Amino acid sequence: MTLTTSHRPPLVEEITAKLRELIHSGEWPLQQRIPAEPELMAILGVSRGTLREAVKALAHSGMLEVRRGDGTYVRATSEISGAAQRMYQDHSQIHILEVRVALDTQAARLAARHATADDVDAMRALLETRRTAWQSEDYAGWARADWDFHALVAQASGNPLLHELYISFGVVFHADLLRQQRRGGFNGLPLEGHDELVDAIAAHDETAAVGSVHRNLNSCAEWIRQ
């Protein structure tokens, strides 16, 4: 008698994949609480034990955070982002910035090579949103627009892995921007790494794009060391 094996993944893996997709698609937003166990069990048609194993797997990867007595919250949109956030907690601002230099430099170089006119228009629009937010003292909006700008540059690189690695910085970078803003004398609208960078990308000038990134991040490093 010949034994056959099913190619269907184990149920826990199947439910884990469904939960992962709900997070990755944005249906369950970052920092928001996911539906309670009874609701999820009914929606997915699984037992409490299976659901808890799936949630446990995503909590271990860093995508979910189980808060005892409060519920389960979305902590990251992918495993790589969750793992990165855990690692960042163990390193200094300077170490994080040094890693950003590598990612920002390559993102800028590739964006200057591959960005479309629509990409450039979207970058300029985000910089205008950033400028307006800073001038109106909407610092949360300013930090969000600043981050969205850098993430768009990474996306315009045309390298999806680089983009995914870059956006893993999101929560850390956003918090760091707001921390720097609270220090007196901080310049929230530097041309380096922003307006200059877009001009270089629009001109497909890889050297100028990389140079603008270096000037901006070197300035950031000096500010952090003060």
C-alpha positions in Angstrom: 0.0 0.0 0.0 1.4 3.4 -0.9 1.0 6.1 1.7 0.3 9.6 0.5 0.9 12.9 2.3 -1.2 16.0 2.2 0.5 19.2 0.9 -1.8 21.3 3.0 0.1 23.2 5.7 -0.7 22.4 9.4 -3.7 24.4 10.6 -1.7 26.6 13.0 0.6 27.6 10.1 -2.5 28.4 7.9 -4.1 30.6 10.6 -0.7 32.3 11.3 -0.5 33.1 7.6 -4.0 34.6 7.6 -3.3 36.7 10.6 0.0 37.9 9.1 -1.8 39.0 5.9 -4.4 41.0 8.0 -1.5 42.8 9.5 0.6 43.2 6.4 -2.4 44.5 4.3 -3.1 47.2 6.9 -6.6 45.8 7.8 -5.2 45.7 11.3 -3.3 49.0 11.7 -0.1 49.5 13.7 -0.5 50.1 17.4 -4.2 49.1 17.3 -5.7 46.2 19.2 -6.8 43.2 17.2 -10.3 41.6 17.7 -10.8 39.6 20.9 -10.3 35.8 20.9 -14.0 34.8 20.7 -14.5 37.0 17.6 -11.4 35.7 15.9 -12.3 32.1 16.7 -15.7 32.6 15.1 -14.3 34.4 12.0 -11.6 31.9 11.4 -13.5 28.8 12.5 -10.7 27.5 14.8 -10.3 26.5 18.4 -8.9 28.7 21.1 -5.8 26.6 21.2 -5.0 26.9 17.5 -5.7 30.6 17.6 -3.4 31.1 20.6 -0.6 29.2 18.9 -0.9 31.4 15.8 -0.9 34.6 17.9 2.1 33.3 19.9 4.1 32.7 16.7 3.5 36.3 15.5 4.2 37.7 19.0 7.5 35.8 19.0 8.4 37.3 15.6 7.6 40.8 16.9 4.5 41.5 14.8 2.1 41.2 17.7 2.3 42.2 21.4 0.2 40.5 23.9 -0.6 42.8 26.8 -2.0 40.8 29.7 -5.4 42.0 30.8 -5.6 44.5 27.9 -5.5 42.5 24.6 -3.2 41.9 21.7 -1.8 44.8 19.6 -0.1 45.2 16.2 3.5 46.0 16.8 5.0 45.6 13.3 3.8 45.0 9.8 6.3 42.2 9.1 8.6 39.7 10.8 11.7 41.7 9.7 10.3 44.9 11.1 9.4 43.2 14.4 12.9 41.7 14.7 14.5 45.0 13.8 12.6 46.9 16.5 13.7 44.4 19.1 17.3 44.7 18.0 17.2 48.5 17.9 16.4 48.6 21.6 19.8 47.2 22.4 21.8 49.7 20.4 22.6 53.4 20.6 21.3 56.2 18.4 24.7 56.5 16.8 24.8 52.7 15.9 21.3 53.0 14.4 22.3 56.1 12.5 25.4 54.4 11.1 23.2 51.6 9.7 20.9 54.2 8.2 23.8 55.7 6.4 24.3 52.5 4.5 20.6 52.1 3.7 20.0 55.8 2.9 23.0 56.0 0.6 22.0 53.0 -1.5 18.3 54.1 -1.5 19.4 57.5 -2.8 21.7 56.0 -5.4 19.1 53.6 -6.8 16.3 56.2 -6.6 18.4 58.5 -8.8 18.6 55.7 -11.3 15.1 54.4 -11.2 12.6 57.0 -9.8 9.8 58.1 -12.1 8.5 61.6 -12.6 5.5 60.6 -10.4 7.9 59.5 -7.7 9.6 62.9 -7.8 6.2 64.7 -7.6 5.2 62.6 -4.6 8.5 63.4 -2.9 8.1 67.1 -3.4 4.5 67.0 -2.1 5.6 65.2 1.1 8.3 67.9 1.6 5.7 70.6 1.3 3.5 68.8 3.8 6.6 68.5 6.1 7.4 72.2 5.7 3.8 73.3 6.4 3.6 71.0 9.5 6.9 72.3 10.9 5.9 76.0 10.4 2.5 75.4 12.1 4.3 73.5 15.0 2.5 70.3 14.2 5.6 68.3 15.1 4.0 64.9 14.9 2.8 65.6 11.4 6.2 67.0 10.5 7.9 63.8 11.7 5.4 61.6 9.9 5.9 63.5 6.6 9.7 63.4 7.0 9.6 59.6 7.6 7.1 59.1 4.7 9.5 61.0 2.4 12.5 58.8 3.3 10.4 55.6 2.9 9.3 56.8 -0.5 12.9 57.3 -1.6 13.6 53.7 -0.5 10.6 52.5 -2.4 11.6 54.5 -5.5 14.9 52.6 -5.4 13.1 49.7 -7.2 14.6 47.2 -4.7 11.7 45.8 -2.6 14.1 44.1 -0.1 15.9 47.4 0.6 12.5 49.1 1.0 11.4 46.5 3.5 14.6 46.7 5.5 14.3 50.5 5.5 10.8 50.7 6.7 11.8 48.5 9.6 13.3 51.7 11.0 9.8 53.4 11.0 8.9 53.4 14.7 12.5 54.1 15.9 13.1 56.8 13.4 9.8 58.6 14.1 10.5 58.6 17.9 14.0 59.8 17.4 12.9 62.7 15.2 10.5 63.9 17.9 13.2 63.5 20.6 15.6 65.7 18.6 12.9 68.3 17.9 12.5 68.9 21.6 16.1 70.1 21.9 16.6 73.8 21.5 18.1 75.0 18.2 17.1 72.0 16.1 16.7 72.7 12.4 13.6 70.8 11.3 13.9 71.8 7.6 17.4 71.0 6.4 17.9 71.1 2.6 20.5 68.4 2.7 19.0 64.9 2.3 15.6 66.4 1.4 15.1 69.2 -1.2 18.7 68.7 -2.5 18.1 65.0 -2.6 14.9 65.3 -4.7 16.7 67.7 -7.1 19.4 65.1 -7.6 17.0 62.3 -8.0 15.0 64.3 -10.6 18.3 64.9 -12.5 19.3 61.2 -12.2 22.5 62.4 -10.6 23.6 59.5 -8.4 26.7 61.2 -7.1 24.8 64.3 -6.0 22.1 62.2 -4.4 24.6 60.3 -2.3 26.4 63.4 -1.3 23.2 65.1 -0.1 22.5 62.0 2.1 26.0 62.1 3.6 25.7 65.8 4.5 22.4 65.3 6.1 23.3 62.2 8.2 26.7 63.7 9.2 24.8 66.7 10.5 22.5 64.4 12.4 25.5 62.5 13.9 27.0 65.8 15.1 23.7 66.8 16.7 23.3 63.5 18.5 26.9 63.7 19.9 26.3 67.1 21.4 
